[in-house]
Amino acid sequence: MVPLLELGADFDKELTGRENIYLNGAILGFSRREMDQKFKRIVDFSELWDFIDAPLRTYSAGMVVRLGFAIATDVNPDILLIDEVLAAGDERFRRKCIERINGFMNGQTTIVLVSHNMDLIRRMCDRAVWLEKGLIQAVGEVDSVVSSYLNFLQRRGGAYVKL
């Protein structure tokens, strides 16, 4: 299982991007040799070649997310847990991330997406679970669960944009 949660949270800001790739790979259980094989793919995906030997403290938040996403998704997981990480980065990079996730979806990977973004849920999911205060409120086909959730918000007086 690979979690995409708070990407870059376990990075050391004083280490370079290169050093953090190897450190993060070790945390994920990869050997130095395996990370040597992954390194170019990770940096290519993150598009951070110009900054890879600079300390992470000099990176923008978006650059840190790019690097974290590139490391975390250069795997073949059985389960991929995603929690709102697709909200970071510019539009082109978000599309690139979604394409990578779609690649997982077309394979044998089960994806669990945790989000409040109803449009993203509708685009990426074929089933949904609505949780409210830790309790299951609805389970089933995405449009049905999303409609129930949005109706709940409207009854509660919460504002939302009709999708």
C-alpha positions as CSV (number, residue, x, y, z in Angstrom):
1,M,0.0,0.0,0.0
2,V,1.3,3.5,-0.9
3,P,-0.2,6.5,0.8
4,L,-0.2,9.9,-0.9
5,L,-0.7,11.9,2.2
6,E,1.0,15.2,3.0
7,L,3.6,14.7,0.4
8,G,7.0,15.8,1.4
9,A,6.1,15.9,5.1
10,D,8.9,13.4,5.9
11,F,11.5,15.2,3.9
12,D,14.6,16.8,5.6
13,K,14.6,20.5,4.5
14,E,18.4,20.7,4.9
15,L,19.1,17.8,2.5
16,T,19.0,18.3,-1.2
17,G,16.3,16.9,-3.5
18,R,18.6,14.1,-4.5
19,E,19.4,13.2,-0.9
20,N,15.7,13.3,0.0
21,I,14.9,10.9,-2.9
22,Y,17.3,8.3,-1.5
23,L,16.2,8.9,2.1
24,N,12.5,8.6,1.1
25,G,13.2,5.5,-0.9
26,A,14.9,3.9,2.1
27,I,11.9,4.8,4.2
28,L,9.7,3.0,1.6
29,G,12.0,0.0,1.8
30,F,14.0,0.3,-1.4
31,S,17.7,-0.4,-1.6
32,R,20.2,2.1,-2.9
33,R,20.5,0.0,-6.1
34,E,16.7,0.2,-6.6
35,M,16.7,3.9,-6.0
36,D,19.6,4.4,-8.5
37,Q,17.3,2.7,-11.1
38,K,14.3,4.9,-10.1
39,F,16.2,8.2,-9.7
40,K,16.0,9.5,-13.3
41,R,12.3,8.6,-13.7
42,I,11.5,10.4,-10.4
43,V,13.4,13.6,-11.4
44,D,12.0,13.5,-14.9
45,F,8.5,13.2,-13.6
46,S,9.0,16.0,-11.0
47,E,10.7,18.2,-13.6
48,L,13.1,19.4,-11.0
49,W,16.5,18.7,-12.7
50,D,17.6,22.4,-12.3
51,F,17.0,22.2,-8.5
52,I,17.8,18.6,-7.6
53,D,21.0,19.4,-5.8
54,A,19.7,22.4,-3.9
55,P,18.5,22.0,-0.3
56,L,14.7,21.5,0.0
57,R,14.5,24.7,2.1
58,T,15.0,26.6,-1.1
59,Y,12.1,24.7,-2.9
60,S,8.6,26.2,-3.1
61,A,5.8,24.2,-1.6
62,G,4.7,23.1,-5.0
63,M,8.2,21.8,-5.8
64,V,8.2,19.7,-2.6
65,V,4.8,18.2,-3.6
66,R,6.1,17.5,-7.1
67,L,9.1,15.6,-5.7
68,G,7.0,13.8,-3.1
69,F,4.4,12.7,-5.7
70,A,7.1,11.5,-8.1
71,I,8.8,9.4,-5.4
72,A,5.6,8.0,-4.0
73,T,4.1,7.0,-7.3
74,D,7.2,5.4,-8.8
75,V,5.9,2.0,-7.5
76,N,3.4,-0.7,-8.4
77,P,1.2,-0.7,-5.3
78,D,-1.8,-3.0,-4.7
79,I,-3.6,-0.1,-2.9
80,L,-3.0,3.6,-3.5
81,L,-4.4,5.9,-0.8
82,I,-4.8,9.5,-2.0
83,D,-5.9,12.3,0.4
84,E,-6.4,15.7,-1.4
85,V,-2.8,15.7,-2.8
86,L,-4.0,16.4,-6.3
87,A,-4.9,20.0,-5.2
88,A,-1.3,21.1,-5.3
89,G,0.8,22.3,-8.2
90,D,-0.1,24.0,-11.5
91,E,-2.8,22.7,-13.8
92,R,-0.3,21.0,-16.2
93,F,1.3,19.1,-13.3
94,R,-2.1,18.2,-11.9
95,R,-3.1,16.7,-15.2
96,K,0.2,14.8,-15.3
97,C,-0.6,13.4,-11.8
98,I,-4.1,12.4,-12.8
99,E,-2.7,10.6,-15.9
100,R,-0.3,8.7,-13.7
101,I,-3.1,7.7,-11.3
102,N,-5.3,6.7,-14.3
103,G,-2.4,4.4,-15.2
104,F,-2.8,2.7,-11.8
105,M,-6.5,2.5,-12.3
106,N,-6.1,0.7,-15.6
107,G,-3.9,-1.8,-13.8
108,Q,-4.5,-3.9,-10.8
109,T,-4.2,-1.1,-8.2
110,T,-7.1,-0.3,-5.9
111,I,-7.3,3.4,-5.4
112,V,-8.9,5.0,-2.3
113,L,-9.5,8.7,-2.8
114,V,-10.3,10.9,0.2
115,S,-11.6,14.2,-1.0
116,H,-14.2,17.0,-0.6
117,N,-13.9,17.7,-4.3
118,M,-17.1,16.3,-5.8
119,D,-15.9,16.9,-9.4
120,L,-12.7,15.0,-8.8
121,I,-14.7,12.2,-7.1
122,R,-17.1,12.0,-10.1
123,R,-14.3,11.9,-12.6
124,M,-12.1,9.3,-10.8
125,C,-14.4,7.0,-8.9
126,D,-16.9,4.3,-9.7
127,R,-18.1,3.9,-6.1
128,A,-18.2,6.2,-3.2
129,V,-18.6,6.2,0.6
130,W,-19.8,9.4,2.4
131,L,-18.5,9.7,5.9
132,E,-19.9,12.2,8.4
133,K,-18.2,12.5,11.8
134,G,-16.8,9.0,11.3
135,L,-20.1,7.4,10.5
136,I,-21.0,6.0,7.1
137,Q,-24.0,7.9,5.7
138,A,-24.1,6.4,2.2
139,V,-22.3,3.8,0.1
140,G,-22.8,3.1,-3.6
141,E,-22.7,4.5,-7.1
142,V,-20.9,7.9,-7.2
143,D,-23.6,10.1,-8.6
144,S,-26.1,8.9,-6.0
145,V,-23.7,9.3,-3.0
146,V,-22.5,12.7,-4.2
147,S,-26.2,13.9,-4.7
148,S,-27.1,12.7,-1.2
149,Y,-24.1,14.6,0.2
150,L,-24.9,17.8,-1.6
151,N,-28.6,17.6,-0.6
152,F,-27.4,17.1,3.0
153,L,-25.3,20.3,2.7
154,Q,-28.2,22.2,1.3
155,R,-30.6,21.1,4.1
156,R,-28.0,22.0,6.6
157,G,-27.7,25.5,5.2
158,G,-24.2,25.0,3.8
159,A,-23.4,26.7,0.5
160,Y,-22.2,24.7,-2.4
161,V,-21.8,25.1,-6.1
162,K,-24.1,22.8,-8.1
163,L,-21.9,20.5,-10.2
